[in-house]
Amino acid sequence: MEGKGIDRREILELESSAASSLRDASDREKLEEARIKYLGRKGALTLALRSIGRLPKDQRPALGSLVNEAKERLNAVYEERVLEITGGGADEEPYPGDPTLPGRRCLEGGLHVLHRVTRDMKEIFFRMGYSLAEGPDVELDYYNFEALNFPPDHPSRDSQDTFYINRDILMRTQTSPVQVRFMEKHDPPLRIISPGRVYRNESPDPSHSAEFHQMEGLYVDRNVSLADLRNDVTWFIHSFFGRDTKVRFRPHFFPFTEPSAEVDMTCFACRGEGCQLCQKTGWIEIMGAGMVHPNVFKYAGYDPDSVTGFAFGMGIDRIAMLKYGIDDIRRFMANDLHFLRQFWPGTWAGVKV
């Protein structure tokens, strides 16, 4: 068989001989010997299949199919004989393990750290009376920039900063477009948060990513003031990071709020003493905020003389980094179980992967 190709008669004779050997096996050991002899890696059927390569090309397909069909039939005979010998699947040999030992622990999964942080943030705002609002990831330039009072020449509208699908459609760079979309369909008073993915044309590094997560907040009613903004933001920070965390507001500029502010909290690493992480200032920036610009109200169909409101936005990834002392934003998307399992309390204790 090794020196020349095999013919149809030899294949059928080989199958008949193999089937007889399998059916005549009286126990598992002899059955396994018969299987290896005919169906193993160096078995007779395997060698027959290899020998077909020495046949003329026009004969190879038919004989190759014949050998494969014979192997399938013999495998069926083998499986049937296994059931007969073992009495329908119960192995005649005693269980090789120790039944008194404890069972193996299953490797259960858990929530991704960003999902966990988002859930905790939402629960805090829900207790404050906020409701959930969502919008599309693929957004119109109108909602992402124009209706938020961005001038046509604003740097963030450049393709070097934004992923454009065409002139009018882009991947949203912030969750702020949900503000205008929600206000168009709802009358004040309203109080919403809108978490979601955002996209920016950035080169990934420890503090930047082309895809990350934000949470936007919006409160609109009559006589809403900066004091209300400070109260809600401070309550969130105290609830999430602890009541001993200090908060400060610094003047800033955003096209869609006026006045605008950057919000800082005491550095979680040094507790305000000053360290390398906070550049010796004792403070860490956590979000941007401000009073909704009158022009944004006009785009949404609100009368800016009748209502006021505030908005704030923060990076969920950044909040998670601050909460757990994570030094590289890229780790969230790396699918590294050694990293992710740290945030699955009690699930992976003492388990190696």
Long-range contacts (C-beta under 8 A, 24 or more apart in sequence): 1-44, 1-47, 1-48, 1-51, 2-47, 2-51, 4-51, 4-54, 5-51, 5-52, 5-53, 5-54, 5-55, 5-59, 5-63, 6-48, 6-51, 6-52, 6-55, 6-63, 6-67, 7-63, 8-63, 8-66, 10-48, 11-48, 11-63, 11-66, 11-67, 11-70, 12-70, 14-38, 14-44, 14-45, 14-48, 14-70, 15-45, 15-70, 15-73, 15-74, 18-44, 18-45, 18-70, 18-74, 19-73, 19-74, 19-77, 22-74, 22-77, 22-78, 22-81, 23-77, 23-81, 25-81, 25-85, 27-85, 27-92, 28-82, 28-85, 28-86, 28-92, 28-93, 31-78, 31-81, 31-82, 31-85, 35-78, 38-74, 39-71, 39-74, 39-75, 39-78, 45-70, 45-71, 45-74, 105-351, 107-348, 107-351, 107-353, 108-344, 108-347, 109-344, 109-347, 110-340, 110-341, 110-343, 110-344, 110-347, 110-348, 111-343, 111-344, 112-332, 112-340, 112-343, 113-320, 113-324, 113-332, 113-340, 113-342, 113-343, 114-213, 114-316, 114-317, 114-320, 114-332, 116-343, 117-316, 117-319, 117-320, 117-323, 118-195, 118-213, 118-215, 118-316, 120-240, 121-193, 121-195, 121-215, 121-236, 121-240, 121-316, 121-319, 122-193, 122-195, 124-235, 124-236, 124-239, 124-240, 125-193, 125-217, 125-236, 128-191, 128-232, 128-235, 128-236, 129-191, 130-191, 130-192, 130-193, 130-217, 130-219, 131-191, 131-192, 131-193, 132-192, 132-193, 132-194, 132-195, 133-178, 133-182, 133-192, 133-193, 133-194, 134-178, 134-194, 134-196, 135-172, 135-175, 135-177, 135-178, 135-181, 135-182, 135-194, 135-196, 136-172, 137-171, 137-172, 137-196, 137-197, 137-199, 138-165, 138-169, 138-170, 138-171, 138-172, 139-169, 139-170, 139-171, 139-172, 139-177, 140-168, 140-169, 140-170, 140-177, 141-167, 141-168, 141-169, 141-170, 142-168, 143-177, 143-180, 143-181, 144-170, 144-172, 144-173, 144-174, 144-176, 144-177, 146-299, 147-177, 147-180, 147-296, 147-299, 147-300, 148-176, 148-177, 148-179, 148-180, 148-255, 148-256, 148-296, 148-299, 149-255, 149-256, 149-293, 149-295, 149-296, 149-299, 150-255, 150-256, 151-255, 154-255, 159-201, 160-201, 161-200, 161-201, 161-202, 162-200, 162-201, 163-199, 163-200, 163-201, 163-210, 171-198, 171-199, 172-198, 172-199, 173-198, 173-199, 173-200, 174-198, 174-214, 174-216, 174-313, 175-214, 175-215, 175-216, 175-313, 176-216, 176-256, 176-311, 176-313, 178-216, 179-216, 179-218, 179-256, 179-292, 179-296, 179-300, 179-311, 180-296, 180-299, 180-300, 182-218, 183-218, 183-220, 183-297, 183-300, 183-301, 183-302, 184-300, 184-301, 188-220, 188-221, 188-222, 188-302, 188-307, 188-309, 189-220, 189-221, 189-222, 190-218, 190-219, 190-220, 190-221, 191-218, 191-219, 191-220, 191-221, 192-217, 192-218, 193-217, 193-218, 194-218, 195-316, 204-329, 204-330, 205-330, 206-327, 206-328, 206-329, 206-330, 207-329, 208-329, 209-317, 209-329, 209-330, 209-333, 211-333, 212-315, 212-316, 212-317, 212-329, 213-315, 213-316, 213-317, 214-313, 214-314, 214-315, 214-316, 215-313, 215-314, 215-316, 216-311, 216-312, 216-313, 217-311, 217-312, 217-313, 218-292, 218-309, 218-310, 218-311, 219-309, 219-310, 219-311, 220-292, 220-302, 220-307, 220-308, 220-309, 221-307, 221-308, 221-309, 222-306, 222-307, 222-308, 223-308, 224-291, 224-307, 224-308, 224-309, 224-310, 225-308, 226-259, 226-291, 226-310, 228-310, 229-289, 229-290, 229-291, 229-310, 229-312, 232-310, 232-312, 233-263, 233-287, 233-289, 233-312, 237-263, 237-265, 237-286, 240-319, 240-323, 241-265, 241-268, 241-322, 241-323, 246-272, 248-283, 249-289, 252-288, 252-290, 254-288, 254-290, 255-293, 256-290, 256-292, 256-293, 256-296, 256-311, 257-288, 257-289, 257-290, 257-291, 257-292, 257-293, 257-310, 257-311, 258-290, 258-291, 258-293, 258-294, 259-290, 259-291, 260-288, 260-289, 260-290, 260-291, 261-288, 261-289, 261-290, 262-287, 262-288, 262-289, 263-287, 263-288, 263-289, 263-312, 268-322, 268-323, 268-325, 269-325, 284-322, 286-314, 286-318, 286-319, 286-322, 287-312, 287-313, 287-314, 287-315, 288-312, 288-313, 288-314, 289-313
